[in-house]
C-alpha cells in the first residue's frame, strides 16, 4: 500500500443463485468504523433460482423485486445500482479495499464480472480485495471447524447471529475481522492486507477471468 488514503469497506451480496450470469439482488456495505452504510436492492435481468429464493426470500414477480413477505422493494436497474455502489465508494475521497467472506471465489468474482458486463468503471477507486474466509481458516484450522459467518462469531467469542441480509452480513463480517485482528495482536490494516488473503485488483481480475474448469462459486453454506 502507498501512503495515500485507503478506506476499508466490508460488503456482501445476495444473488440470483449459482448459475451464470450471477446477478446481485442486494448489495450491502459498511465502512471499517461501522458508521457509513450502503444498502441497495437491484432488479436482475434474469430469474432468481429456487435455491436462492429458499435462502434469502427475494423473488422477481412481473418485473418487480419482492422480499420474502411478498412486498415490493424499491429496486434499482442493475447497471445504475452498480454505478451507485462505485459512486458511494468514491465518496470516501480515496482508494478502497473491499472485504468480504469468501470474497475471492464469490463476492469479488461476481462484482467484477458484473462491472465488466455492464461497463461500470471502478479501477480508479477499488485497489484490492481481502477475504475474511481465508483468514478464518488460517486462524481456526481444521475440517471439523465451521467457518460460516454465524459460527465465526462464536469462534471469536461473540454472540451467534444468522441473517440473509447483505448489509447485516457485511456488519457481521466487520465484527469478526476486527475481533480476529485484536485477538491475534495485529493492527487492523496489517491484518486485512496480509497477502495470504489480500489480492490487488489486478490479481483478483486474473483470478476472476482466468480460464478454468466450470465448477461454479463456493457453495453459500461455506460463506454464511
N, C-alpha and C positions, 0 to 999 in steps of 0.2 A: 504493500500500500504506500502511496505517496503521501506528502504532507498535506494534501488538500482535504477539505472536509468530506467525511464519509458518514452517511446515515445508515443505520442498520434497521431493516424493516422485516418484521415477521409476517408471513402471508400464508393463506390456504385457499383452496378452491374446491367447490362442489362441482361435479361434472356430469356429462351425459352418459358416462359409463366407460367401458374399456375398448369399444370398437372405434377405429379411426373413421372419420376425424373426430377426435375427442374435443368437445366444447365445454368451456366453463359456464356454469349457470349462476354461480355466485363467486365473487372474489372478496375476501376479507383480509384486512391487513392492519397492523398496529406498529407504531414506532417502538424503539427499544426502551423508551421511558414509560410506555403504556398510556400516553396522553393523546396522541393523534391517531385517528382511526379512519379506515376506508371500508365501506360495505356497500357493494352494488350487485344487483341481480342483472343477468344478461340473458336475452332471448336467443336460444340456439337455433341454427338453421337446419336442424335435424331432430329426429325423435329422441326422447330420453329412454334409455334401456330399462327394462323391468327390474333388473338387479339394482340399478342406481335409484330407481323410484322407491323400492322397498327400503333402501338405506337412508336416503335423505328426504324423500317425500315430495320432491319437486316434480310436477307434471307439466306437459305442454298441451293445452286444450284450445283448439281453434285459433292458434297463433298467439295465445296468451300463456305466460308462465304463471303457474299456481303453486301455492305451498301445499303441505300435506293435508291441510284442512279445507282445501278447495278454494281458498281466497286468492283472487288475482293479485299478482305482485307488480310493482312498478319496475318492469324490466327494460333495460336499455338494448338498443341494437348492438349486436356483437362487436362490430368494429368500433363504435363510439364508446362502448363500455371499456374496451381495451385501451383506447386513447385516453379516456378519463383516468384510468389507473396510472398510466405513464405520466399524465399531467399532474396527478396528485404526488407522485414520486418526485417530480421536478420541483414541486412547491417547497421541498426541504432546502433547496438552494445549493445542492451539491450532488456528488455521486452517491449511489445507493447500492448496498449489498442486500440481497433478498435471502431470507432464511425460512426454510420450511421443513416439515417432517417427511422424509423421502423425497426431498427436493430434486435430487439428481435424476432419479428414474421416473418421477411422476410430475410434480408441480412445475419444475423448471422446463422440462421437456414439452409439456402441454402449452405452457405460456409462450415459449419461443416458437413452437410450431404455429400457434395462432397469430403471433406477431408477424411471422413470415407470410402466412396465407392472406392475412388481411392488410398487409403492407403498413404496419404500425412501427414507426421509427422509435427506437429505445436505446440505441447504442451510446447516446450522449448522456445517459443518466444511470443505467444499470452497469455496474462494473464486475459483479460476480454473484455467486450463489453459495450458500452454506447449508449443509444437510444435517439436521439435528438427529435423524435416524441413524446415520453412520456414527455420529458422536456417541449416541446412546449405546450402540452395540460395542463401541470401543471401551466405554467406561463400565458397562454392565454386560460382560461377555457371558456366553453360554446359551445353548439352544433351548434350555428349559426356562429362560427368562423372556417374558413378553416385552417388546419394545414399542407397543402401541402407545399413543398419547395418553389414554386413561391410565394404563399400567405404569407408564413412565412417571406420572405424577406420584404414584405410590412408591416407585423405586427411589425417587429423590425426596421422600418423606413429606409429600404434600397430599392433600385430600383428593381421592379419586373423583374424576368428573368425566362424564361421557356426553358428547354432543355431536350433532351432524350439521352444525352451523359453521361456515367458513371463518367468520370473524371470531367466534368463540374459540375455535381451534387454533387460530393464529395467536390469540392471547394465552391459551394454554401452552403452546409451543414456547412463547416468550418466557413464561414462568419456569418451565423445565430447563431451558438453556441457561437462564440466569442462575438457577439453583445448581446445575451441574458445574458451571464455572466457579461458583463460590465454594462448593464442596471440595473441588479439586484445586483450590487456591490458584485459579487462573484469572487474569484480567479478562473482562468480557470480550474486548476486541481481539485479544490474542486467542481466546478460546474459539470465537466464531471463525477466525481466519486461519485456523490450523489447516495446513494443506492436506491432511488426511480426509477432511470433509468440506474444504472450501475449494471451489473452482472459479477461475476467472470466467468472464462472459465468453471469451474465445474458446476456452477449454470446454465449457458446457455446450457451446454450439457444436463443437466437434463431436461430443458425446451424443448429442441430440440427433444430429443429422447424418452420422456415420452409418453406412450400410450394415445391417445386422439381420440375423435370423428372426423372423416375426415371432414375438412372444407376448407382446402387449406389456403395459406397465405393471409394476409390482402390485399384487392384489391389495385392495384397500384395507383388508384386515391387518396387514402388516404396517399400515400407515397410521391408522387412527384406532 
